[in-house]
Amino acid sequence: MSTLTAERTSRSRGGASALRHNCAVDSPSLFDGAGGGQTLDEVLSGAWEELTAQAVTRCPMCLGEMEPEYGAHSRPVGGRCRSCGTTLT
């Protein structure tokens, strides 16, 4: 859960007021790895490593099969999920 508070402050010249914002984030981010699960970085890096090794891997979105996609050369340039069509490049 994120919290945003706004506080009105008065300026010294002309009596005009301004807003001062204070933002606090209480919930963990996908990048934190909180709860013992993998971080978003770990999930995507793992999938990319499998694809560049020319192996079928698990789709980060639907957990289906993601297969390597090739460009003009023999090395993969990304991957595409067979189930949901998600691409990783």
ZALUM-545895 format. One record per residue: residue in one letter; x, y, z of N, C-alpha, C in turn. Coordinates in nm, 3 decimals. Layout:
ZALUM-545895
+--------+---------+---------+---------+---------+---------+---------+---------+---------+---------+
! residu !     nc1 !     nc2 !     nc3 !    cac1 !    cac2 !    cac3 !     cc1 !     cc2 !     cc3 !
+--------+---------+---------+---------+---------+---------+---------+---------+---------+---------+
!      a !       X !       Y !       Z !       X !       Y !       Z !       X !       Y !       Z !
...
+--------+---------+---------+---------+---------+---------+---------+---------+---------+---------+
***
This chain:
ZALUM-545895
+--------+---------+---------+---------+---------+---------+---------+---------+---------+---------+
! residu !     nc1 !     nc2 !     nc3 !    cac1 !    cac2 !    cac3 !     cc1 !     cc2 !     cc3 !
+--------+---------+---------+---------+---------+---------+---------+---------+---------+---------+
!      m !   0.084 !  -0.116 !   0.000 !   0.000 !   0.000 !   0.000 !   0.088 !   0.123 !   0.000 !
!      s !   0.056 !   0.221 !  -0.083 !   0.130 !   0.346 !  -0.089 !   0.050 !   0.455 !  -0.019 !
!      t !   0.121 !   0.546 !   0.043 !   0.057 !   0.657 !   0.112 !   0.111 !   0.787 !   0.057 !
!      l !   0.024 !   0.878 !   0.021 !   0.064 !   1.009 !  -0.027 !  -0.006 !   1.113 !   0.059 !
!      t !   0.071 !   1.202 !   0.118 !   0.012 !   1.310 !   0.197 !   0.054 !   1.442 !   0.137 !
!      a !  -0.036 !   1.536 !   0.137 !  -0.008 !   1.671 !   0.087 !  -0.034 !   1.768 !   0.201 !
!      e !   0.056 !   1.859 !   0.217 !   0.047 !   1.955 !   0.327 !   0.062 !   2.095 !   0.268 !
!      r !  -0.029 !   2.184 !   0.300 !  -0.025 !   2.320 !   0.247 !   0.065 !   2.404 !   0.337 !
!      t !   0.160 !   2.473 !   0.274 !   0.252 !   2.562 !   0.347 !   0.240 !   2.701 !   0.289 !
!      s !   0.261 !   2.802 !   0.370 !   0.253 !   2.938 !   0.319 !   0.393 !   2.989 !   0.287 !
!      r !   0.401 !   3.067 !   0.181 !   0.527 !   3.128 !   0.141 !   0.540 !   3.263 !   0.208 !
!      s !   0.661 !   3.310 !   0.216 !   0.684 !   3.439 !   0.282 !   0.644 !   3.557 !   0.195 !
!      r !   0.653 !   3.545 !   0.063 !   0.620 !   3.658 !  -0.025 !   0.477 !   3.648 !  -0.075 !
!      g !   0.401 !   3.747 !  -0.053 !   0.267 !   3.758 !  -0.109 !   0.164 !   3.666 !  -0.046 !
!      g !   0.200 !   3.589 !   0.053 !   0.104 !   3.505 !   0.123 !   0.053 !   3.387 !   0.042 !
!      a !   0.113 !   3.358 !  -0.075 !   0.070 !   3.244 !  -0.155 !   0.107 !   3.114 !  -0.084 !
!      s !   0.030 !   3.011 !  -0.111 !   0.060 !   2.883 !  -0.048 !   0.112 !   2.784 !  -0.151 !
!      a !   0.181 !   2.684 !  -0.104 !   0.235 !   2.580 !  -0.189 !   0.204 !   2.445 !  -0.124 !
!      l !   0.204 !   2.340 !  -0.203 !   0.182 !   2.205 !  -0.151 !   0.316 !   2.133 !  -0.137 !
!      r !   0.334 !   2.065 !  -0.027 !   0.452 !   1.982 !  -0.006 !   0.403 !   1.838 !   0.001 !
!      h !   0.463 !   1.751 !  -0.078 !   0.421 !   1.611 !  -0.086 !   0.518 !   1.522 !  -0.009 !
!      n !   0.463 !   1.421 !   0.052 !   0.542 !   1.320 !   0.121 !   0.484 !   1.186 !   0.080 !
!      c !   0.564 !   1.103 !   0.015 !   0.516 !   0.973 !  -0.034 !   0.592 !   0.862 !   0.036 !
!      a !   0.518 !   0.769 !   0.094 !   0.579 !   0.654 !   0.160 !   0.520 !   0.527 !   0.101 !
!      v !   0.604 !   0.430 !   0.072 !   0.559 !   0.304 !   0.017 !   0.571 !   0.197 !   0.125 !
!      d !   0.456 !   0.138 !   0.161 !   0.453 !   0.037 !   0.267 !   0.460 !  -0.106 !   0.214 !
!      s !   0.424 !  -0.126 !   0.087 !   0.421 !  -0.262 !   0.034 !   0.552 !  -0.294 !  -0.037 !
!      p !   0.589 !  -0.422 !  -0.040 !   0.712 !  -0.460 !  -0.107 !   0.699 !  -0.449 !  -0.258 !
!      s !   0.809 !  -0.430 !  -0.323 !   0.815 !  -0.420 !  -0.468 !   0.845 !  -0.557 !  -0.528 !
!      l !   0.818 !  -0.575 !  -0.657 !   0.855 !  -0.699 !  -0.724 !   1.006 !  -0.717 !  -0.727 !
!      f !   1.081 !  -0.608 !  -0.707 !   1.226 !  -0.615 !  -0.710 !   1.285 !  -0.651 !  -0.573 !
!      d !   1.204 !  -0.656 !  -0.466 !   1.253 !  -0.681 !  -0.331 !   1.279 !  -0.828 !  -0.301 !
!      g !   1.203 !  -0.919 !  -0.358 !   1.216 !  -1.060 !  -0.326 !   1.156 !  -1.093 !  -0.190 !
!      a !   1.069 !  -1.009 !  -0.141 !   1.005 !  -1.031 !  -0.011 !   0.916 !  -1.154 !  -0.019 !
!      g !   0.904 !  -1.223 !   0.090 !   0.819 !  -1.341 !   0.096 !   0.889 !  -1.467 !   0.049 !
!      g !   1.018 !  -1.459 !   0.021 !   1.094 !  -1.578 !  -0.015 !   1.084 !  -1.618 !  -0.161 !
!      g !   1.005 !  -1.547 !  -0.240 !   0.994 !  -1.580 !  -0.382 !   1.103 !  -1.514 !  -0.464 !
!      q !   1.106 !  -1.548 !  -0.591 !   1.203 !  -1.487 !  -0.681 !   1.165 !  -1.343 !  -0.711 !
!      t !   1.266 !  -1.261 !  -0.735 !   1.240 !  -1.124 !  -0.778 !   1.207 !  -1.125 !  -0.926 !
!      l !   1.151 !  -1.015 !  -0.976 !   1.121 !  -1.002 !  -1.117 !   1.248 !  -1.017 !  -1.199 !
!      d !   1.357 !  -0.959 !  -1.151 !   1.486 !  -0.968 !  -1.219 !   1.531 !  -1.114 !  -1.231 !
!      e !   1.516 !  -1.191 !  -1.124 !   1.557 !  -1.331 !  -1.126 !   1.472 !  -1.414 !  -1.223 !
!      v !   1.343 !  -1.388 !  -1.227 !   1.254 !  -1.460 !  -1.318 !   1.291 !  -1.433 !  -1.463 !
!      l !   1.306 !  -1.304 !  -1.498 !   1.336 !  -1.268 !  -1.636 !   1.477 !  -1.310 !  -1.676 !
!      s !   1.574 !  -1.295 !  -1.586 !   1.711 !  -1.336 !  -1.617 !   1.720 !  -1.487 !  -1.638 !
!      g !   1.650 !  -1.563 !  -1.554 !   1.649 !  -1.708 !  -1.570 !   1.591 !  -1.752 !  -1.703 !
!      a !   1.480 !  -1.690 !  -1.742 !   1.417 !  -1.722 !  -1.871 !   1.510 !  -1.686 !  -1.985 !
!      w !   1.575 !  -1.570 !  -1.975 !   1.666 !  -1.526 !  -2.081 !   1.785 !  -1.621 !  -2.094 !
!      e !   1.839 !  -1.666 !  -1.981 !   1.952 !  -1.760 !  -1.984 !   1.914 !  -1.890 !  -2.054 !
!      e !   1.795 !  -1.941 !  -2.025 !   1.748 !  -2.064 !  -2.090 !   1.730 !  -2.043 !  -2.240 !
!      l !   1.673 !  -1.930 !  -2.278 !   1.650 !  -1.903 !  -2.420 !   1.782 !  -1.890 !  -2.495 !
!      t !   1.879 !  -1.820 !  -2.436 !   2.008 !  -1.805 !  -2.505 !   2.085 !  -1.936 !  -2.510 !
!      a !   2.051 !  -2.032 !  -2.424 !   2.110 !  -2.166 !  -2.431 !   2.031 !  -2.253 !  -2.529 !
!      q !   1.940 !  -2.193 !  -2.605 !   1.859 !  -2.258 !  -2.706 !   1.769 !  -2.367 !  -2.648 !
!      a !   1.716 !  -2.339 !  -2.529 !   1.627 !  -2.433 !  -2.461 !   1.488 !  -2.374 !  -2.446 !
!      v !   1.387 !  -2.459 !  -2.440 !   1.251 !  -2.417 !  -2.410 !   1.245 !  -2.392 !  -2.260 !
!      t !   1.181 !  -2.282 !  -2.220 !   1.173 !  -2.245 !  -2.079 !   1.030 !  -2.213 !  -2.041 !
!      r !   1.008 !  -2.180 !  -1.915 !   0.875 !  -2.146 !  -1.863 !   0.846 !  -1.998 !  -1.891 !
!      c !   0.728 !  -1.970 !  -1.942 !   0.686 !  -1.832 !  -1.968 !   0.667 !  -1.759 !  -1.835 !
!      p !   0.726 !  -1.639 !  -1.820 !   0.709 !  -1.563 !  -1.696 !   0.565 !  -1.516 !  -1.672 !
!      m !   0.483 !  -1.511 !  -1.777 !   0.345 !  -1.463 !  -1.763 !   0.246 !  -1.573 !  -1.730 !
!      c !   0.244 !  -1.680 !  -1.810 !   0.140 !  -1.783 !  -1.795 !   0.195 !  -1.918 !  -1.752 !
!      l !   0.326 !  -1.929 !  -1.741 !   0.397 !  -2.052 !  -1.704 !   0.387 !  -2.160 !  -1.811 !
!      g !   0.347 !  -2.119 !  -1.932 !   0.346 !  -2.212 !  -2.045 !   0.488 !  -2.230 !  -2.098 !
!      e !   0.501 !  -2.288 !  -2.217 !   0.632 !  -2.310 !  -2.277 !   0.672 !  -2.193 !  -2.364 !
!      m !   0.790 !  -2.138 !  -2.337 !   0.846 !  -2.030 !  -2.417 !   0.965 !  -2.088 !  -2.494 !
!      e !   0.959 !  -2.072 !  -2.625 !   1.066 !  -2.126 !  -2.708 !   1.150 !  -2.013 !  -2.768 !
!      p !   1.278 !  -2.041 !  -2.797 !   1.365 !  -1.938 !  -2.853 !   1.317 !  -1.895 !  -2.991 !
!      e !   1.340 !  -1.767 !  -3.022 !   1.315 !  -1.715 !  -3.156 !   1.449 !  -1.672 !  -3.213 !
!      y !   1.467 !  -1.697 !  -3.341 !   1.596 !  -1.671 !  -3.404 !   1.585 !  -1.558 !  -3.506 !
!      g !   1.695 !  -1.484 !  -3.522 !   1.705 !  -1.380 !  -3.624 !   1.782 !  -1.436 !  -3.742 !
!      a !   1.873 !  -1.358 !  -3.795 !   1.950 !  -1.398 !  -3.912 !   2.063 !  -1.494 !  -3.876 !
!      h !   2.099 !  -1.503 !  -3.750 !   2.210 !  -1.587 !  -3.709 !   2.160 !  -1.708 !  -3.630 !
!      s !   2.254 !  -1.792 !  -3.588 !   2.216 !  -1.916 !  -3.520 !   2.187 !  -1.898 !  -3.371 !
!      r !   2.206 !  -1.780 !  -3.317 !   2.180 !  -1.756 !  -3.175 !   2.041 !  -1.694 !  -3.158 !
!      p !   1.970 !  -1.731 !  -3.053 !   1.837 !  -1.674 !  -3.028 !   1.843 !  -1.524 !  -3.001 !
!      v !   1.740 !  -1.454 !  -3.048 !   1.730 !  -1.310 !  -3.023 !   1.619 !  -1.280 !  -2.923 !
!      g !   1.553 !  -1.383 !  -2.874 !   1.444 !  -1.369 !  -2.778 !   1.366 !  -1.498 !  -2.770 !
!      g !   1.243 !  -1.485 !  -2.722 !   1.158 !  -1.602 !  -2.711 !   1.012 !  -1.564 !  -2.720 !
!      r !   0.928 !  -1.664 !  -2.753 !   0.782 !  -1.643 !  -2.762 !   0.713 !  -1.761 !  -2.696 !
!      c !   0.611 !  -1.727 !  -2.616 !   0.533 !  -1.830 !  -2.548 !   0.437 !  -1.896 !  -2.647 !
!      r !   0.432 !  -2.027 !  -2.642 !   0.341 !  -2.103 !  -2.729 !   0.195 !  -2.086 !  -2.686 !
!      s !   0.172 !  -2.059 !  -2.557 !   0.036 !  -2.050 !  -2.505 !  -0.025 !  -1.911 !  -2.516 !
!      c !   0.044 !  -1.811 !  -2.460 !  -0.016 !  -1.677 !  -2.454 !   0.044 !  -1.577 !  -2.553 !
!      g !   0.154 !  -1.611 !  -2.619 !   0.213 !  -1.523 !  -2.718 !   0.306 !  -1.416 !  -2.663 !
!      t !   0.333 !  -1.418 !  -2.532 !   0.426 !  -1.322 !  -2.472 !   0.563 !  -1.336 !  -2.536 !
!      t !   0.629 !  -1.222 !  -2.564 !   0.763 !  -1.225 !  -2.621 !   0.863 !  -1.168 !  -2.522 !
!      l !   0.982 !  -1.220 !  -2.526 !   1.092 !  -1.172 !  -2.444 !   1.207 !  -1.143 !  -2.541 !
!      t !   1.251 !  -1.018 !  -2.548 !   1.360 !  -0.981 !  -2.639 !   1.466 !  -0.903 !  -2.567 !
+--------+---------+---------+---------+---------+---------+---------+---------+---------+---------+
***
